Amino acid sequence: MDLFFGASTNASRARQSGSAQQQPKKRSPAEPARQSRDTLQQADRKRQRRRAEERSSERQKQPLPTSSSASLSIRDNAIVNTNRERVGSLPSSPRPQKGLTRLDRSQPRIREKLPASGTSPKSVATQETERCASVPPLMNPLNGEKSPISDFSPNDQVADDASAASLVNSADAVRQSESQYVDYFQWQSDAKRDIELHLPGADSIETFSLRMPKSFERETDLRDEYLPINDLISTVRAIALYLVESPEFKRVVYEDNENGIMRQLERARNRRNGDDFVHAVYEFNRLLDQERANGDVHPVFSKNQVPSDLAIHIVEQTYNRIVAPTVDMLRQYKAFSNNVYGEILPTLISEFIEHAKITADSTFIDLGCGIGNVVLQVAAQTGCYACGIEIMKVPAKLAKRQAQEFAKRMQLYNMGHSPVRIWHGDFCESTDVQRLLPQADVVLVNNYAFDSKLNQNLLQMFLDLKEGTRIISLKPFVTPDHKISARNIYSPESILTVRRYQYWSQCVSWTDSGGEYFVQTVDRSRMKKFLARHGMM
């Protein structure tokens, strides 16, 4: 019964639907009223438009008022036209560019004078480029030629600290962490906490602390601790080996394994005999002053061929006095970002110098230099023009202070060095980097933690490098098996060749394990051969 009723109902609905399609649609009783209302609204809008057009034509016939009581509508039209001119002259990106000076909100705003008719205001990027181009280039003190990079603007440089104005002695570094150090020696006479050591430079003296860190008592990991007594002994060794040209001095200080100065210092340290240690230091000072009077205090190596262990010694001294007391500040970064901090250690830097063939004639730039250790060691060890840029403020500030301390320390050792320049900024945006890259011979990029987008930006920057420039990186920018084809002939990877090298443990700060690094060379010859072979030149 239910099925029959349902079927009849559906048939009835189908018949009603068919009849409805044949019959004309009936008009609702309210439809004439709605159409009449729509007609009235259209007529009203037409009248409003006609009145607006009449008022506009009347205003155009009248001369523009010159007094401050101009009508609101005329002022609004002028403001709209002016804003259109400004928008048309602005850069495509509405956000301020990185690395450029931002407005200081604490200062009162000054309204700029509008440009003359027919001109548009210069963009911020154009003004920055013109400013940098107007700065006179520096002079290279080694050869008297113009340095490949101009002096940096105050906005790019890190502000100097008053504490960086003078040399930081060993005793000063210990006093910055006084609570972490304890007396080390035992004394029969009056106890001493500091002692002066004479250095090769004219009238050069450094005060070394005779204290040791508390962790030295516990024999815990001392890799990050500054050991001033060991530093003094290493300084005596470096001077005897490399900075005094006197066989007798070298024999008395270093080669005599029974009663030499080095042996006396090590024996007194191991026995904690303060009196014997001080006596050995005084004897060393006397001998060095005597050699200075004889004119024998000068480097025994040729210019720009500094032994790696001497360069490392000076750079580590700089680090221990500037960075070590505030090393915890370097850990303030966002994890898993492009700003993750990590140091390349001295042994690996020496390998970079060898495999990238850095010489005194090279121009070296470190993109993301951190605290500047690589820049300083390259400058000390090779004598080349070395510079670096760092985006994070704290490492950049420490790098700037390290460069100042490094220059003073080289004078203490009676050694010259190449120009060193470190500044704060984003290497993707810095106009100084853009001007320097075409002249660079070696570029270092510690891209171990960089994301793919930043690595691609770097590849685009490498297109400006000259033929033969070497690029050192912790991750490759091009695979060793990269083959040029018609599809990738114009990609940045096609101008690079690469060699892979292994490094062992304790070469980087972020791991004790080994790893690999890559030296890419700009070589456009393969690309040119491919184009010539396929008739594409």
CORTAGI-V255484 format. One record per residue. SS is DSSP state (@ for helix, = for strand, . for the rest). D_FIRST is the distance of its C-alpha to the first C-alpha in whole Angstrom. Layout:
# CORTAGI-V255484
ss: <SS | SS>
d_first: <D_FIRST | D_FIRST>
This chain:
# CORTAGI-V255484
ss: <. | @ | @ | @ | @ | @ | @ | @ | @ | @ | @ | @ | @ | @ | @ | @ | @ | @ | @ | @ | @ | @ | . | . | . | . | . | . | . | . | @ | @ | @ | @ | @ | @ | @ | @ | @ | @ | @ | @ | @ | @ | @ | @ | @ | @ | @ | @ | @ | @ | @ | @ | @ | @ | @ | @ | @ | @ | @ | . | . | . | . | . | . | . | . | . | . | @ | @ | @ | @ | @ | @ | @ | @ | @ | @ | @ | @ | @ | @ | @ | @ | @ | @ | . | . | . | . | . | . | . | . | . | . | . | . | . | . | . | . | . | . | . | . | . | . | . | . | . | . | . | . | . | . | . | . | . | . | @ | @ | @ | @ | @ | @ | @ | @ | @ | @ | . | . | . | = | = | = | . | . | . | . | . | . | = | = | = | = | = | . | . | . | . | . | . | . | . | . | . | . | @ | @ | @ | . | . | . | . | . | @ | @ | @ | @ | @ | @ | @ | . | @ | @ | @ | = | = | = | . | . | = | . | . | . | . | . | . | . | = | = | = | = | = | . | . | . | . | . | . | = | = | = | = | = | . | = | = | = | @ | @ | @ | @ | @ | . | . | . | . | . | . | . | . | . | @ | @ | @ | @ | @ | @ | @ | @ | @ | @ | @ | @ | @ | @ | @ | @ | . | . | . | @ | @ | @ | @ | @ | @ | @ | @ | @ | . | . | . | . | . | @ | @ | @ | @ | @ | @ | @ | @ | @ | @ | @ | . | = | @ | @ | @ | @ | @ | @ | @ | @ | @ | @ | @ | @ | @ | @ | @ | @ | @ | @ | @ | @ | . | . | . | . | . | . | . | . | . | . | . | . | . | . | @ | @ | @ | @ | @ | @ | @ | @ | @ | @ | @ | @ | @ | @ | @ | . | @ | @ | @ | @ | @ | @ | @ | @ | . | . | . | . | . | . | . | . | . | . | . | . | = | . | @ | @ | @ | @ | @ | @ | @ | @ | @ | @ | . | . | . | . | . | . | . | = | = | = | = | = | . | . | . | . | . | @ | @ | @ | @ | @ | @ | @ | @ | @ | @ | . | . | = | = | = | = | = | = | . | . | @ | @ | @ | @ | @ | @ | @ | @ | @ | @ | @ | @ | @ | @ | @ | @ | @ | @ | @ | @ | . | . | . | . | . | . | . | = | = | = | = | = | . | . | . | . | . | . | @ | @ | @ | @ | @ | @ | @ | . | . | . | . | = | = | = | = | . | . | . | . | . | . | @ | @ | @ | @ | @ | @ | @ | @ | @ | @ | @ | . | . | . | . | . | . | . | = | = | = | = | . | . | . | . | . | . | . | . | . | . | . | . | . | . | . | . | . | . | @ | @ | @ | @ | = | = | = | = | = | = | = | = | . | . | . | . | = | . | . | = | . | . | . | = | = | = | = | = | = | = | = | . | . | @ | @ | @ | @ | @ | @ | @ | @ | @ | . | . | . | .>
d_first: <0 | 4 | 5 | 5 | 6 | 9 | 10 | 11 | 12 | 14 | 16 | 17 | 18 | 20 | 21 | 23 | 24 | 26 | 27 | 29 | 31 | 32 | 33 | 36 | 36 | 36 | 39 | 39 | 41 | 43 | 44 | 47 | 48 | 47 | 49 | 52 | 53 | 53 | 55 | 57 | 57 | 58 | 61 | 62 | 62 | 64 | 67 | 67 | 68 | 70 | 72 | 72 | 74 | 76 | 77 | 78 | 80 | 82 | 83 | 83 | 86 | 88 | 90 | 89 | 90 | 93 | 93 | 91 | 89 | 87 | 84 | 81 | 79 | 82 | 82 | 79 | 79 | 82 | 81 | 78 | 80 | 82 | 79 | 78 | 81 | 81 | 78 | 79 | 82 | 80 | 79 | 76 | 75 | 74 | 75 | 79 | 80 | 81 | 85 | 86 | 87 | 85 | 86 | 87 | 85 | 88 | 90 | 90 | 88 | 90 | 89 | 90 | 92 | 89 | 91 | 92 | 90 | 89 | 89 | 87 | 87 | 88 | 85 | 86 | 86 | 88 | 91 | 91 | 91 | 94 | 96 | 96 | 97 | 100 | 101 | 104 | 104 | 106 | 109 | 108 | 111 | 112 | 112 | 113 | 110 | 107 | 104 | 101 | 99 | 100 | 100 | 97 | 96 | 96 | 92 | 92 | 95 | 94 | 97 | 100 | 100 | 104 | 104 | 104 | 107 | 109 | 109 | 107 | 109 | 108 | 109 | 107 | 104 | 104 | 105 | 102 | 100 | 103 | 101 | 100 | 103 | 106 | 110 | 110 | 114 | 116 | 120 | 123 | 124 | 122 | 119 | 117 | 114 | 115 | 117 | 118 | 118 | 120 | 118 | 119 | 119 | 122 | 122 | 119 | 118 | 114 | 114 | 112 | 111 | 112 | 109 | 106 | 102 | 101 | 99 | 102 | 103 | 99 | 100 | 96 | 95 | 97 | 96 | 95 | 98 | 101 | 104 | 107 | 110 | 108 | 108 | 112 | 113 | 110 | 112 | 116 | 115 | 113 | 117 | 119 | 117 | 116 | 118 | 122 | 124 | 126 | 126 | 128 | 126 | 123 | 125 | 126 | 122 | 120 | 121 | 123 | 121 | 124 | 125 | 123 | 122 | 118 | 119 | 120 | 117 | 115 | 117 | 117 | 114 | 113 | 115 | 114 | 118 | 118 | 122 | 122 | 119 | 121 | 124 | 122 | 121 | 124 | 126 | 123 | 124 | 127 | 127 | 125 | 127 | 130 | 128 | 127 | 131 | 131 | 129 | 126 | 123 | 121 | 118 | 119 | 116 | 116 | 114 | 110 | 110 | 110 | 109 | 105 | 106 | 108 | 106 | 103 | 106 | 106 | 102 | 102 | 104 | 103 | 99 | 101 | 102 | 99 | 96 | 96 | 97 | 94 | 92 | 89 | 88 | 87 | 84 | 82 | 80 | 76 | 75 | 74 | 75 | 77 | 80 | 80 | 84 | 86 | 89 | 91 | 94 | 97 | 97 | 94 | 96 | 99 | 97 | 95 | 99 | 100 | 97 | 96 | 100 | 101 | 104 | 107 | 106 | 102 | 100 | 97 | 94 | 92 | 88 | 87 | 90 | 89 | 93 | 95 | 96 | 95 | 97 | 100 | 101 | 100 | 103 | 105 | 105 | 105 | 107 | 104 | 103 | 100 | 97 | 93 | 91 | 88 | 85 | 85 | 88 | 89 | 90 | 91 | 93 | 95 | 95 | 97 | 99 | 100 | 101 | 104 | 105 | 105 | 107 | 110 | 109 | 110 | 114 | 114 | 114 | 117 | 114 | 113 | 109 | 107 | 105 | 102 | 99 | 96 | 94 | 90 | 88 | 85 | 86 | 83 | 84 | 88 | 90 | 93 | 91 | 90 | 94 | 95 | 92 | 94 | 97 | 96 | 97 | 95 | 92 | 90 | 86 | 85 | 82 | 81 | 78 | 77 | 74 | 73 | 73 | 77 | 78 | 76 | 78 | 81 | 81 | 81 | 84 | 86 | 86 | 89 | 91 | 94 | 94 | 95 | 94 | 93 | 90 | 89 | 86 | 84 | 81 | 82 | 81 | 81 | 80 | 83 | 81 | 80 | 81 | 81 | 79 | 78 | 75 | 77 | 80 | 80 | 79 | 81 | 81 | 83 | 86 | 86 | 88 | 87 | 89 | 88 | 90 | 89 | 90 | 91 | 90 | 92 | 92 | 89 | 88 | 84 | 85 | 87 | 86 | 87 | 85 | 86 | 87 | 87 | 90 | 88 | 91 | 90 | 91 | 90 | 92 | 89 | 87 | 90 | 90 | 86 | 86 | 89 | 88 | 85 | 87 | 85 | 88>
